[in-house]
Amino acid sequence: MGSFVYICTMVKQKDGFRGEQSVVLPPMVVAMAEHDELASSLFVTDIGYYPNATNHYRERKKAIDQYVLIYCVDGNGWYQLNGKEYQVSKNQFFILPAGQPHIYGAKEWWTIYWVHFRGEHASIFAEGMQKPNDINIALNSRISDRIGIFEEIISTLQAGEEIEDLRYASSLLHHFLASMRYLGQFRRSKTINLDNQNVVDAAVHYMQENIGNRIKLADVIRYVGYSQSHFSQLFRHQKGVSPLAYFNQMKVEYACKMLRETDMKINQICYKIGIEDPFYFSRMFSKIVGMSPSEYRTNVTSC
C-alpha cells in the first residue's frame, strides 16, 4: 500500500496536463454507437493521451460501465483493484474491468495512452488483461504502428460524430485492442531474420519505436549491443550523419506529418516527439526544415 500512502501526500491531478489530447463523447453519441448494428460490438466512450503527467491520480469509488485501458509508454505508475495493488512500468499496459471500483496514478509521472470502451465484444479483449502486460521493444515490435492506429481513432472522433465516424472508430479500436490482446499475431507479420538484419537498420527501428520518448545514444547502443565508437562509425557510414542527428531528423519528419495531417497544437506535437520545450522544438525544426513549425503548417495548408 506504499504507493497509495505516497500519492495522498501530494497534489492529485485528473487531467489538464501540458500537451494532452482527449475526446469525451457526449451521451447522445455514445447511445448512437450502442444501438448501431456494427459499432455496438466495440466502441469508444472516452480516449486520450497524457504526456509526462505528473501527480496524475484517479479514484473511482463508484463503478463505471466501461473498461479502462491504460498503456504506459514512459515513466511508471500503479493501480489498485479488488484490494490489490499493482506496479506499472514503461512499455506495460493493463485493462480495468467494467463494474468495479478502482484507483490508479503515476508514482511521480508517466506518459500514457488511455481509452474507455464498451460493447458486446469488449469483454473478449479485456479478458486476462487485469495484471500489467509487457510490450517490450523488439525488432518486430510495431509500437509505432500501434500508436498510429490510436492517433487515427482520436482524429476520426475529433473530425465528426456521425454514424460512419463511429463505425470507422470502432473498426480501428478492434485493431488497436487486438494489437495488444493478440500481441504475437500482431508482431508475426513483421518477423525479421536476425542473421540478415543490419545493425543500423535495427537501431533505426529502435529510434522509430521510441520517437515519442527521451532516449540517449547509450540506450540505442545497449539495444544493438555494439561499442559506441564502432556503432557510431557504422551508422555515420551508412546514413551520412550521427545517430543523434538522424533521430532528430526522424522526429522532425514525424512532426511535419502531424502538422500536415492533424489539427494538433504545436505544444501537443512537441510531446508527441519527446520534446517538452516548444522553443527548443521550434529552433530544431527551423534548423532542419528552414522555417518554423507554424510557417510550415501555413505553407502546406495553403498549397
C-alpha positions in Angstrom: 0.0 0.0 0.0 3.1 2.2 -0.1 2.2 3.9 -3.3 -1.3 4.8 -2.1 0.1 6.5 1.1 2.6 8.4 -1.0 0.1 9.6 -3.6 -2.2 11.0 -0.9 0.6 13.3 0.4 0.9 15.2 -2.9 -1.3 17.2 -5.2 -3.6 15.0 -7.2 -4.5 15.8 -10.8 -7.1 14.1 -13.0 -6.3 16.0 -16.2 -5.1 19.3 -17.6 -1.6 18.2 -18.4 0.5 20.2 -20.9 0.3 18.7 -24.4 -2.6 16.4 -23.5 -5.2 15.2 -26.0 -8.6 13.8 -25.2 -12.0 13.2 -26.7 -15.1 12.6 -24.5 -18.1 11.5 -26.5 -21.4 13.1 -25.4 -24.1 10.6 -24.0 -26.2 11.1 -27.2 -23.3 9.9 -29.4 -22.4 7.0 -27.1 -26.1 5.9 -27.3 -25.9 6.1 -31.1 -22.9 3.8 -31.1 -24.5 1.5 -28.6 -27.6 0.9 -30.8 -25.8 0.6 -34.1 -25.6 -2.9 -35.5 -21.9 -2.5 -36.3 -20.4 -0.1 -33.8 -22.2 -1.7 -30.9 -19.7 -4.6 -30.9 -17.0 -2.4 -29.6 -16.9 1.4 -29.2 -15.0 4.3 -27.5 -16.7 6.4 -24.9 -13.5 8.4 -23.9 -10.0 8.4 -25.2 -6.8 10.4 -24.6 -3.1 10.9 -24.3 -1.4 12.4 -21.2 2.4 13.2 -21.7 4.6 13.5 -18.7 1.6 13.5 -16.4 3.0 14.5 -13.0 0.9 13.6 -10.0 -1.8 12.0 -12.1 -4.4 10.3 -9.9 -7.8 8.9 -10.5 -10.1 7.2 -7.9 -13.5 5.8 -8.8 -15.3 4.7 -5.7 -18.4 4.2 -7.8 -18.0 1.6 -10.5 -18.4 2.7 -14.2 -19.8 0.6 -17.0 -16.7 1.0 -19.2 -13.5 -1.0 -19.5 -10.4 1.2 -19.0 -7.2 0.5 -20.8 -4.0 2.4 -19.8 -0.9 2.0 -21.8 2.3 3.4 -20.2 5.0 4.3 -22.7 7.2 6.2 -20.3 7.6 6.7 -16.5 5.8 4.5 -14.1 2.6 4.2 -12.0 0.4 2.0 -10.0 -3.2 0.9 -9.6 -5.5 -0.8 -7.1 -8.2 -3.3 -8.0 -10.1 -5.7 -5.7 -7.9 -4.6 -2.7 -4.7 -5.5 -4.5 -2.0 -3.0 -5.7 0.0 -3.4 -8.9 3.0 -1.6 -10.2 3.2 -0.4 -13.8 6.4 0.4 -15.7 7.3 1.8 -19.1 6.0 -0.4 -22.0 3.3 -2.0 -20.0 -0.5 -1.9 -20.2 -3.5 -3.1 -18.2 -7.3 -3.1 -18.6 -9.5 -2.4 -15.7 -12.8 -4.3 -15.8 -16.2 -2.6 -16.1 -18.3 -2.5 -13.0 -15.5 -2.5 -10.4 -14.2 0.5 -8.3 -10.5 1.2 -8.9 -7.7 3.7 -8.2 -4.7 4.5 -10.4 -2.0 7.1 -10.7 1.6 8.0 -11.5 4.3 7.3 -9.0 5.8 10.7 -9.9 4.9 11.0 -13.6 4.0 8.8 -16.5 3.1 9.1 -20.2 0.0 7.2 -21.0 -2.4 6.4 -23.8 -5.8 5.6 -22.4 -9.2 4.6 -23.7 -12.6 3.8 -22.1 -14.6 1.3 -24.2 -17.7 -0.7 -24.1 -19.6 -3.1 -26.5 -20.9 -6.6 -26.9 -17.4 -7.9 -27.5 -15.5 -5.7 -25.1 -15.0 -8.5 -22.5 -13.1 -10.6 -25.1 -10.4 -8.0 -25.4 -10.3 -7.4 -21.6 -10.1 -11.0 -20.6 -6.9 -11.8 -18.6 -5.6 -8.2 -19.0 -6.1 -7.0 -15.4 -2.5 -7.5 -14.5 0.4 -5.5 -16.1 1.3 -6.9 -19.5 4.6 -6.2 -21.2 5.0 -4.7 -24.7 8.8 -4.6 -24.9 10.7 -3.1 -27.9 12.0 -5.8 -30.3 12.9 -6.0 -34.0 9.2 -6.9 -34.8 7.5 -4.9 -32.0 5.5 -2.5 -34.2 4.9 0.0 -31.4 4.8 2.9 -33.8 2.2 1.1 -35.9 0.0 0.7 -32.8 0.4 4.4 -31.8 -0.6 5.3 -35.4 -3.9 3.4 -35.0 -4.6 5.2 -31.7 -3.9 8.6 -33.3 -6.3 7.7 -36.1 -9.1 6.9 -33.6 -8.7 10.3 -31.9 -8.5 12.2 -35.2 -11.6 10.3 -36.5 -13.7 11.2 -33.4 -12.5 14.8 -33.4 -13.4 15.2 -37.1 -17.0 14.0 -36.7 -19.6 12.2 -34.7 -21.8 10.8 -37.5 -22.5 7.1 -37.6 -19.9 6.5 -40.2 -17.3 8.1 -38.0 -18.3 5.9 -35.1 -18.2 2.8 -37.3 -14.7 3.6 -38.5 -13.5 4.4 -35.0 -15.0 1.0 -33.9 -13.1 -0.8 -36.6 -9.9 0.9 -35.6 -10.5 0.1 -31.9 -10.8 -3.6 -32.8 -7.4 -3.3 -34.4 -5.8 -1.3 -31.6 -7.0 -3.7 -28.9 -6.2 -6.8 -30.9 -2.6 -5.5 -31.3 -2.3 -5.9 -27.5 -4.6 -8.8 -26.8 -3.0 -10.9 -29.6 0.5 -9.5 -29.4 2.2 -12.4 -31.0 -0.1 -12.4 -34.1 0.3 -8.6 -34.4 4.1 -8.9 -34.5 4.2 -12.0 -36.7 3.7 -10.0 -39.9 7.0 -8.2 -39.2 9.2 -11.1 -38.3 12.8 -10.4 -39.2 15.7 -12.8 -39.7 18.3 -11.6 -37.2 21.1 -13.2 -39.2 20.3 -10.8 -42.1 19.3 -7.8 -40.0 21.7 -4.9 -40.4 22.7 -3.3 -37.0 22.0 0.2 -38.4 18.5 -0.8 -39.5 17.9 -2.3 -36.1 19.0 1.0 -34.5 16.7 3.0 -36.8 13.8 0.7 -35.8 14.6 1.3 -32.1 14.5 5.0 -32.7 11.2 4.9 -34.5 9.7 2.8 -31.7 10.9 5.4 -29.2 10.1 8.5 -31.3 7.9 9.9 -28.5 10.4 9.2 -25.7 13.5 10.8 -24.4 16.3 8.3 -25.3 20.0 8.7 -25.4 22.7 7.2 -27.6 23.6 4.9 -24.7 20.0 3.4 -24.9 20.5 2.7 -28.7 23.9 1.2 -28.1 22.6 -1.0 -25.3 19.8 -2.3 -27.7 22.1 -3.2 -30.6 24.9 -4.5 -28.3 27.8 -2.7 -30.1 30.5 -0.4 -28.7 29.8 3.3 -29.1 32.8 4.0 -31.3 32.1 1.0 -33.7 28.4 1.7 -33.8 28.7 5.4 -34.5 31.2 4.7 -37.3 28.9 2.2 -38.9 25.9 4.5 -38.5 27.6 7.5 -40.0 29.0 5.5 -42.9 25.5 4.2 -43.9 23.4 7.3 -43.1 25.8 10.1 -43.5 25.0 11.7 -40.2 25.4 10.8 -36.5 22.8 8.7 -34.7 21.6 11.7 -32.7 21.3 13.9 -35.8 19.3 11.1 -37.6 17.0 10.7 -34.6 16.3 14.5 -34.6 15.6 14.4 -38.3 13.2 11.5 -37.8 11.4 13.4 -35.0 11.0 16.5 -37.3 9.7 14.3 -40.2 7.1 13.0 -37.8 6.2 16.5 -36.6 5.8 17.5 -40.3 3.4 14.7 -40.8 1.3 15.8 -37.8 1.4 19.4 -38.9 0.1 18.4 -42.3 -2.5 15.8 -41.3 -3.8 16.9 -37.9 -5.1 20.0 -36.1 -2.9 19.3 -33.1 -1.4 22.4 -31.4 2.4 22.8 -31.7 2.9 22.2 -28.0 1.0 18.9 -28.3 3.2 17.9 -31.2 6.3 18.6 -29.1 5.3 16.0 -26.6 4.5 13.5 -29.3 8.1 13.6 -30.4 9.5 13.6 -26.8 10.3 17.3 -26.5 8.9 19.3 -23.7 10.2 22.8 -24.6 8.3 24.3 -27.6 11.0 26.9 -28.1 13.7 24.2 -28.4 11.4 22.3 -30.7 10.9 25.4 -32.9 14.6 26.0 -33.1 15.4 22.4 -34.0 12.6 22.3 -36.6 13.7 25.6 -38.2 17.3 24.4 -38.4 16.3 21.2 -40.2 13.3 22.4 -42.3 14.3 26.0 -42.9 11.1 27.5 -41.4 9.2 27.5 -38.2 6.5 24.9 -37.5 3.7 27.5 -37.8 5.2 28.7 -41.1 5.4 25.1 -42.4 1.7 24.4 -41.4 0.6 27.6 -43.2 2.6 26.8 -46.3 1.4 23.2 -46.7 -2.2 24.0 -46.0 -2.3 26.9 -48.4 -1.0 24.9 -51.4 
